Amino acid sequence: MPVESTAVSFRTRGRTFEDETWTGVGSAVLSAAIPWRTFRWYKGQRHYSGTYWSATMRDRA
């Protein structure tokens, strides 16, 4: 798919952009984008909504 035909939708604090062309959206506007939806979680929840921080140790056995 060519980049020119790629459409993006996002929102900033004051405006929602829908089906904008990728090449027509500047980096300044994208850097002001906010999450489209919020992720809620609580202590004891059995699954993680959205992203979460995680650290692992590599097994060198």
N, C-alpha and C positions, 0 to 999 in steps of 0.2 A: 504494500500500500504506500503510495507516495506521501511524503510529509505534507504536501500542499493540501491533500484531501483529508487529513486528520483533523477531527473536531474535538475541542476540549470544553468542559463546563466546570466552572469554579465560582467561588464567591469571595468578596472582600467585605469589610465591615459595612460599606455603604451600598454595595451593588452586587447583583448576581449576573454572571456571564454564562450564557448557554449557547452551545454549538458554535463557538468561535473557532476560526481556523488557527492551527498551531503556529503558522508563520505570521499571523496577524496579531498575536499576543506578545507583548514585550515582557522582558524579564522583570522590569520594575512592577508591573501589574501582578505578575505571578508571585513575586516575593511578598506581596501584601495579602495573598490568599489565606483564608482561614479554613479549618476543618469543615467539611460538609455536614457531618453529623458528629455528635459527641458519643464517647464510649463511657459507660457507667460501670463501676465495679464496687464491690464491698467486701469486707473481710469475711472469709469463709466461702466465697463464691467458688463454684466447682469448675468454672471455665473462665478464660480470659477473653474479654471483648477488646478488639483492636490490637494494639501493640503493647509490649511490656519489656522491661529491661531484664536481661538474663546473662549470666556468666557461667561458663563451663571450664573444666580443666581437661586438657587433652590427655588421653591414656597413652602412656609411653611404654607399655609392657612388652 
